[in-house]
């Protein structure tokens, strides 16, 4: 199929991903058709296959892109030496990073069930890699006598679940600023692991 006159892959490709992300977040992956995504972008349905082989690939690319961005952003942080400071940094980083990407966070958590087993394994591996970063901080804190955590792996998953939950209720126009929310959550995390 010929490309729509005036269409550019470097513009249309990102628009396809943006439309898919928004529609998956609003309606759920299963309820969104490739035709809907094409209509949202303003191209023929067949033209989408110039940018993605199928809807499953599109979902996987969105979720993998989110995890790659998260891991890259965390790797760019200079992690403080003390476990307490590292844990505070992780807490604040996680809230800020996810706050800026509510649709990507929603799709990444709610649509895991719609991945093929092979794609699920890749995304789970990336999620474990991120959880391992927090687990390592908690293990350092336990070894230093700063944290009292019976199982650092479970504690890491619990803390991440708690921090990610901010996206479900926080609103810019609410009574608390994001830095205030970060401070409250940091206080809860600190108390949950303190020796």
C-alpha positions in Angstrom: 0.0 0.0 0.0 1.3 3.4 -0.9 2.2 5.8 1.9 -0.2 8.6 2.4 1.0 11.8 0.7 2.9 13.9 3.1 3.4 11.0 5.6 6.8 10.7 7.2 7.9 7.6 9.1 9.8 9.6 11.7 6.6 11.5 12.5 4.0 8.8 11.9 5.8 6.0 13.8 5.9 7.9 17.1 2.3 9.0 16.5 1.2 5.3 16.2 2.9 4.5 19.5 1.4 7.5 21.2 -2.1 6.7 20.0 -1.7 3.0 20.9 -0.5 3.9 24.4 -3.4 6.3 25.0 -6.0 3.9 23.6 -4.7 0.9 25.5 -4.6 3.0 28.7 -8.2 4.3 28.2 -9.9 1.2 26.8 -7.7 -1.8 27.5 -5.5 -3.7 25.0 -8.2 -6.3 24.2 -10.8 -3.7 23.3 -8.6 -1.7 20.9 -8.3 -2.6 17.3 -5.6 -1.7 14.8 -8.3 0.1 12.8 -9.0 2.3 15.9 -5.3 3.1 16.2 -5.0 3.9 12.5 -8.1 6.2 12.7 -6.7 8.0 15.7 -3.4 8.6 13.8 -5.2 9.5 10.5 -3.8 6.7 8.3 -5.3 3.7 6.6 -5.4 0.6 8.8 -3.0 -1.2 6.4 -0.4 1.5 6.8 0.1 0.6 10.4 2.0 -2.5 9.3 4.7 -0.2 8.0 5.4 0.6 11.7 4.6 -2.6 13.6 4.0 -6.2 12.5 0.9 -6.6 14.7 -0.9 -5.3 17.8 1.0 -7.7 20.2 4.4 -6.3 18.9 3.1 -2.8 19.5 2.1 -3.6 23.1 5.5 -5.3 23.7 7.4 -2.4 22.2 5.5 0.1 24.4 6.2 -2.0 27.6 9.8 -2.7 26.8 10.4 0.9 25.9 9.0 1.9 29.3 11.2 -0.5 31.1 14.3 0.4 29.1 13.7 4.1 29.8 13.2 3.3 33.6 16.4 1.3 33.8 18.4 3.8 31.8 17.2 6.7 34.0 18.0 4.8 37.2 21.5 3.9 35.8 22.1 7.6 35.2 21.7 8.4 38.9 24.7 8.7 41.1 23.8 6.4 43.9 24.8 7.7 47.4 27.1 5.6 49.5 24.9 5.1 52.5 22.0 2.7 52.2 19.6 5.2 53.9 20.5 7.9 51.3 20.3 5.4 48.4 16.9 4.2 49.6 15.6 7.8 49.8 16.9 8.5 46.3 15.2 5.4 45.0 12.0 6.3 46.6 11.9 9.8 45.2 13.2 8.7 41.8 10.5 6.1 41.4 7.7 8.5 42.3 9.0 11.2 40.0 9.7 8.9 37.0 6.3 7.2 37.1 4.4 10.4 37.8 5.6 11.8 34.4 4.4 8.7 32.5 0.9 7.7 33.9 -0.3 6.0 30.7 2.9 4.0 30.3 2.8 2.9 33.9 -0.9 1.9 33.7 -0.3 -0.2 30.5 2.9 -1.7 31.8 1.2 -3.0 35.0 -2.4 -3.8 33.7 -1.6 -5.3 30.4 1.0 -7.9 31.4 -1.7 -10.5 31.1 -2.1 -9.8 27.4 1.6 -10.5 26.5 2.5 -13.7 24.8 4.6 -16.0 27.1 7.8 -15.1 25.3 7.1 -11.3 25.5 6.0 -11.7 29.1 9.3 -13.4 30.0 11.3 -10.5 28.5 9.3 -7.8 30.4 9.4 -9.8 33.6 13.2 -10.0 33.3 13.4 -6.2 32.9 11.2 -5.7 35.9 13.3 -8.1 38.0 16.4 -6.2 36.9 14.8 -3.0 38.3 13.6 -4.7 41.5 17.1 -6.0 42.0 18.4 -2.4 42.2 16.2 -1.8 45.2 16.9 -5.3 46.7 20.6 -4.5 46.6 20.1 -1.3 48.5 18.0 -3.1 51.1 20.6 -5.9 51.4 23.4 -3.3 52.0 21.3 -1.7 54.6 20.7 -5.0 56.4 24.4 -5.8 56.3 25.2 -2.4 57.7 22.7 -2.8 60.5 20.7 0.2 59.2 17.6 -1.8 58.0 15.6 -4.6 59.6 14.2 -6.5 56.7 13.4 -10.3 57.0 13.4 -10.8 53.2 14.9 -8.0 51.0 13.4 -9.5 47.8 9.8 -9.4 49.2 10.4 -6.0 50.8 11.7 -4.6 47.5 8.5 -5.8 45.7 6.3 -4.3 48.4 8.0 -1.0 48.4 7.8 -0.7 44.6 4.1 -1.6 44.6 3.5 1.1 47.3 5.4 3.7 45.3 3.8 2.9 42.0 0.4 3.3 43.7 1.0 7.0 43.8 -0.1 7.2 40.1 -3.5 5.8 41.0 -4.5 8.7 43.2 -2.2 11.7 42.9 -3.5 14.7 41.0 -1.5 18.0 40.4 -4.5 20.1 41.5 -4.8 18.2 44.8 -3.9 19.6 48.2 -0.3 18.1 48.2 2.5 18.9 45.9 4.6 16.0 44.4 7.6 16.9 46.6 5.3 16.7 49.7 4.0 13.3 48.5 7.6 12.2 48.0 8.4 13.2 51.6 5.5 11.4 53.1 6.2 8.2 51.1 9.9 8.4 52.0 8.9 8.6 55.7 6.7 5.5 55.3 9.4 3.6 53.4 12.0 4.5 56.0 9.8 3.4 58.9 9.0 0.1 57.1 12.6 -0.9 56.9 14.3 0.9 59.8 16.3 -1.1 62.3 
